Amino acid sequence: MMNEFRKINYDLVKYYELNVSDVYNITSKAFKIKCNNGNSFFVKRTIPNALEKYHFLYNQSCNNVLYPVLNKENKYVTRKDSDAIYINDFYETFNIKNEVRLNNYIKEINNIHNWTSFKKQLNPSTSRAKFDEMSNRLDYQFRLIEDYVRSVEASNLDENTMSVLGNYHYILDAKKELVRLQKRIISVVKAKEGVDYSFIHNNPKLDNLINIKGAYYLTSIENGKIGIYSLDLAKLYVENEDINIDFKNIYSSILKNENNHNKKFLDNHSNSQRYKF
């Protein structure tokens, strides 16, 4: 761990004028440092293109992101060869009920999606390969599940096997929904409809939300990318489905607002020329 820190200590002096007195490991890539002047900072090794992501969000006026401290070159991320680091002021975390934290996380993630949203047409020639890859993967996973259920049916019935067979209809319902979704995607691509894209966090974990003086900020956005916002919502649900919040109504409200926005967009642009991004 200390060897990893020694690799970046020179950059802390050169680009941030920090003289480190103590180092505390947080993860293999993150450290808490104390400086001779008594200030504490969070330091993290990251990917080089994190720089563009932070500057993109800043230029989109996203005010709920914990932006790194600017270095002497007025950049959020310091890049050197194939490595990069950024630093933040160090904030002590305090316990917040998971239900409260998750509700606020969904709110802040949704704000990022709205602030960075734009329309994009799907190209059939470039979309086909990805669509086929996803379809084949889903077919394979469903075949595995079906083979498992058949093996359960052939075994002796007990509490465990009855539980599997009794809940199998949920798998079948999910498969029907995915078939309908596939048909809808094919229709959207063929019609060259506008699809909503935005910046997605892509790593929506509760630890990546921090409260500073009553305001919530998103952290660790370097894994983010331009994509479809529902990916964040899906990952957030999978990570936290055991937390007792009303996912159905919260997500329904987000999707309803999105559908209303899309309807207004189409009404306002029904007779206008379509542009490609």
C-alpha positions as CSV (number, residue, x, y, z in Angstrom):
1,M,0.0,0.0,0.0
2,M,2.7,2.5,1.0
3,N,4.6,1.7,-2.2
4,E,1.5,2.7,-4.2
5,F,1.3,6.0,-2.3
6,R,5.0,6.8,-2.9
7,K,4.3,6.7,-6.6
8,I,1.9,9.6,-6.3
9,N,3.5,11.6,-3.4
10,Y,5.7,13.5,-5.9
11,D,2.6,14.6,-7.8
12,L,0.9,15.8,-4.6
13,V,3.9,18.1,-4.0
14,K,4.3,19.2,-7.6
15,Y,0.7,19.8,-8.6
16,Y,-1.0,20.6,-5.2
17,E,1.9,21.9,-3.0
18,L,1.0,19.4,-0.3
19,N,3.5,18.2,2.3
20,V,2.2,14.9,3.7
21,S,2.9,14.0,7.3
22,D,0.6,10.9,7.7
23,V,-1.1,8.4,5.4
24,Y,-4.0,6.1,6.1
25,N,-5.1,3.4,3.6
26,I,-8.8,3.4,2.7
27,T,-8.7,1.0,-0.3
28,S,-5.9,-0.2,-2.6
29,K,-6.4,3.0,-4.7
30,A,-7.6,5.5,-2.1
31,F,-5.9,7.2,0.9
32,K,-6.5,9.7,3.6
33,I,-3.6,12.1,4.1
34,K,-2.8,14.6,6.7
35,C,-0.5,17.5,5.9
36,N,2.0,19.5,7.9
37,N,-0.5,22.4,8.1
38,G,-3.1,20.2,9.7
39,N,-5.4,19.8,6.7
40,S,-6.7,16.4,5.6
41,F,-7.5,15.2,2.1
42,F,-8.9,12.2,0.3
43,V,-6.6,11.0,-2.5
44,K,-7.5,8.5,-5.1
45,R,-5.8,6.9,-8.1
46,T,-8.2,6.9,-11.0
47,I,-8.4,6.5,-14.8
48,P,-7.0,9.2,-17.1
49,N,-10.3,10.1,-18.8
50,A,-11.9,10.9,-15.5
51,L,-10.7,14.4,-16.3
52,E,-13.1,14.8,-19.2
53,K,-16.0,13.4,-17.2
54,Y,-15.6,15.9,-14.4
55,H,-15.3,18.8,-16.8
56,F,-18.3,17.6,-18.8
57,L,-20.5,17.6,-15.7
58,Y,-19.2,20.9,-14.5
59,N,-20.0,22.5,-17.9
60,Q,-23.5,21.0,-17.7
61,S,-24.0,22.9,-14.4
62,C,-24.3,19.7,-12.4
63,N,-24.1,21.1,-8.8
64,N,-24.6,17.8,-6.9
65,V,-21.2,16.3,-7.8
66,L,-18.3,16.4,-5.3
67,Y,-15.7,17.9,-7.7
68,P,-12.0,17.4,-6.9
69,V,-9.7,20.1,-5.8
70,L,-8.2,21.9,-8.8
71,N,-4.5,21.4,-9.3
72,K,-2.0,24.0,-10.3
73,E,-3.0,23.5,-13.9
74,N,-6.6,24.3,-13.0
75,K,-7.7,20.7,-13.7
76,Y,-9.8,18.4,-11.6
77,V,-7.6,15.4,-12.4
78,T,-3.8,15.2,-12.6
79,R,-2.7,12.9,-15.4
80,K,0.8,11.5,-15.7
81,D,1.6,8.9,-18.4
82,S,-1.1,6.2,-18.0
83,D,-1.9,7.0,-14.4
84,A,-4.0,9.7,-12.8
85,I,-5.0,11.0,-9.4
86,Y,-7.5,13.5,-7.9
87,I,-8.0,14.8,-4.4
88,N,-10.9,16.1,-2.3
89,D,-11.1,17.7,1.1
90,F,-11.6,14.9,3.6
91,Y,-15.1,14.7,5.1
92,E,-16.0,12.6,8.0
93,T,-19.1,10.5,7.3
94,F,-21.9,9.9,9.7
95,N,-24.6,7.3,9.9
96,I,-27.8,7.9,7.9
97,K,-30.6,5.4,7.7
98,N,-30.3,3.4,4.5
99,E,-33.8,4.2,3.5
100,V,-33.1,7.9,3.7
101,R,-29.8,7.6,1.9
102,L,-31.3,5.5,-0.9
103,N,-34.2,7.9,-1.5
104,N,-31.7,10.8,-1.7
105,Y,-29.4,8.8,-4.0
106,I,-32.2,8.2,-6.4
107,K,-33.1,11.9,-6.4
108,E,-29.5,13.0,-7.1
109,I,-29.0,10.4,-9.8
110,N,-32.2,11.5,-11.4
111,N,-31.0,15.1,-11.3
112,I,-27.8,14.2,-13.1
113,H,-29.8,12.3,-15.8
114,N,-32.1,15.3,-16.3
115,W,-29.3,17.9,-16.5
116,T,-27.3,15.9,-19.1
117,S,-30.2,14.5,-21.2
118,F,-30.2,14.7,-25.0
119,K,-31.9,12.9,-27.8
120,K,-30.1,10.5,-30.1
121,Q,-31.2,8.3,-33.0
122,L,-30.2,4.6,-32.9
123,N,-28.4,3.5,-36.0
124,P,-29.6,0.0,-37.2
125,S,-26.3,-1.0,-38.6
126,T,-24.4,-0.3,-35.4
127,S,-27.1,-1.3,-33.0
128,R,-27.7,-4.8,-34.5
129,A,-24.5,-6.4,-33.1
130,K,-25.0,-5.2,-29.6
131,F,-28.7,-6.2,-29.7
132,D,-27.8,-9.7,-30.9
133,E,-25.2,-10.0,-28.2
134,M,-27.6,-9.0,-25.4
135,S,-30.4,-11.3,-26.9
136,N,-28.1,-14.3,-27.1
137,R,-26.9,-13.7,-23.5
138,L,-30.4,-13.5,-22.2
139,D,-31.4,-16.7,-24.1
140,Y,-28.5,-18.5,-22.6
141,Q,-29.3,-17.4,-19.1
142,F,-33.0,-18.4,-19.4
143,R,-31.9,-21.8,-20.8
144,L,-29.7,-22.3,-17.7
145,I,-32.7,-21.5,-15.5
146,E,-35.0,-23.8,-17.4
147,D,-32.5,-26.7,-17.2
148,Y,-32.2,-26.1,-13.5
149,V,-36.0,-26.2,-13.0
150,R,-36.3,-29.4,-15.0
151,S,-33.7,-31.0,-12.7
152,V,-35.7,-29.8,-9.7
153,E,-38.9,-31.3,-11.2
154,A,-37.2,-34.6,-11.6
155,S,-36.0,-34.7,-8.0
156,N,-37.8,-35.6,-4.8
157,L,-40.3,-32.9,-3.7
158,D,-39.5,-31.1,-0.5
159,E,-39.7,-27.5,0.9
160,N,-36.8,-26.3,-1.2
161,T,-37.9,-27.8,-4.5
162,M,-41.5,-26.7,-3.9
163,S,-40.3,-23.1,-3.3
164,V,-38.4,-23.2,-6.7
165,L,-41.4,-24.6,-8.6
166,G,-43.9,-22.3,-6.9
167,N,-42.0,-19.2,-7.9
168,Y,-41.0,-20.2,-11.4
169,H,-43.9,-18.3,-12.9
170,Y,-42.1,-15.1,-12.0
171,I,-39.3,-16.1,-14.3
172,L,-41.7,-16.9,-17.1
173,D,-43.4,-13.5,-16.6
174,A,-40.0,-11.8,-16.8
175,K,-39.2,-13.6,-20.0
176,K,-42.5,-12.4,-21.5
177,E,-41.7,-8.8,-20.6
178,L,-38.3,-9.1,-22.1
179,V,-39.7,-10.5,-25.4
180,R,-42.1,-7.5,-25.5
181,L,-39.1,-5.2,-24.8
182,Q,-37.1,-6.7,-27.6
183,K,-40.0,-6.1,-30.0
184,R,-40.2,-2.5,-28.8
185,I,-36.4,-2.0,-29.3
186,I,-36.6,-3.4,-32.8
187,S,-39.5,-1.0,-33.6
188,V,-37.6,2.0,-32.2
189,V,-34.5,1.2,-34.2
190,K,-36.3,0.7,-37.4
191,A,-38.3,3.9,-37.0
192,K,-35.2,5.8,-36.0
193,E,-37.0,7.3,-33.0
194,G,-35.2,9.6,-30.7
195,V,-33.9,7.9,-27.6
196,D,-33.0,9.7,-24.4
197,Y,-29.3,9.5,-23.5
198,S,-27.6,11.1,-20.5
199,F,-24.6,10.8,-18.2
200,I,-25.1,7.8,-16.0
201,H,-23.1,7.2,-12.8
202,N,-22.7,3.5,-13.7
203,N,-21.6,2.6,-10.2
204,P,-24.5,3.6,-8.1
205,K,-23.6,2.4,-4.6
206,L,-24.8,4.1,-1.4
207,D,-21.2,4.7,-0.3
208,N,-20.9,7.0,-3.3
209,L,-23.3,9.6,-1.8
210,I,-22.0,12.0,0.8
211,N,-23.7,14.6,2.9
212,I,-21.9,17.9,3.5
213,K,-23.6,20.5,5.7
214,G,-27.1,19.1,4.9
215,A,-26.5,18.8,1.1
216,Y,-26.0,15.6,-0.8
217,Y,-23.2,15.1,-3.4
218,L,-22.3,12.2,-5.7
219,T,-18.8,10.9,-5.6
220,S,-16.7,8.4,-7.7
221,I,-18.1,9.4,-11.0
222,E,-15.1,8.2,-13.0
223,N,-16.9,5.0,-14.0
224,G,-19.7,7.1,-15.5
225,K,-20.5,7.2,-19.2
226,I,-23.1,8.4,-21.7
227,G,-25.9,5.8,-21.8
228,I,-29.5,5.1,-21.0
229,Y,-30.5,6.3,-17.6
230,S,-32.5,3.2,-16.7
231,L,-29.2,1.3,-16.3
232,D,-28.5,3.3,-13.2
233,L,-32.0,2.6,-11.9
234,A,-31.7,-1.1,-12.5
235,K,-28.3,-1.3,-10.9
236,L,-29.4,0.7,-7.9
237,Y,-32.4,-1.7,-7.4
238,V,-30.3,-4.8,-7.7
239,E,-27.8,-3.5,-5.2
240,N,-30.4,-2.4,-2.7
241,E,-33.6,-4.4,-3.2
242,D,-33.4,-5.5,0.5
243,I,-33.9,-1.9,1.6
244,N,-37.5,-1.2,2.4
245,I,-38.5,1.7,0.2
246,D,-41.3,2.0,-2.4
247,F,-39.2,1.3,-5.5
248,K,-42.4,0.7,-7.6
249,N,-43.9,4.1,-7.1
250,I,-40.6,6.0,-7.1
251,Y,-39.5,4.5,-10.4
252,S,-43.1,4.8,-11.9
253,S,-43.0,8.5,-11.1
254,I,-39.6,9.0,-12.8
255,L,-40.7,7.0,-15.8
256,K,-44.0,9.0,-16.0
257,N,-42.2,12.3,-15.9
258,E,-39.9,11.0,-18.6
259,N,-42.8,9.9,-20.8
260,N,-44.5,13.3,-20.4
261,H,-41.2,15.0,-21.4
262,N,-40.9,12.8,-24.5
263,K,-44.5,13.6,-25.5
264,K,-43.9,17.3,-25.3
265,F,-40.7,17.0,-27.2
266,L,-42.4,15.1,-30.0
267,D,-45.3,17.5,-30.1
268,N,-43.0,20.4,-30.4
269,H,-40.8,18.8,-33.1
270,S,-43.4,16.8,-35.1
271,N,-42.9,19.0,-38.1
272,S,-39.2,19.8,-37.7
273,Q,-36.2,18.3,-39.3
274,R,-34.5,15.5,-37.3
275,Y,-30.9,15.9,-36.5
276,K,-28.3,13.3,-35.8
277,F,-25.8,13.7,-32.9
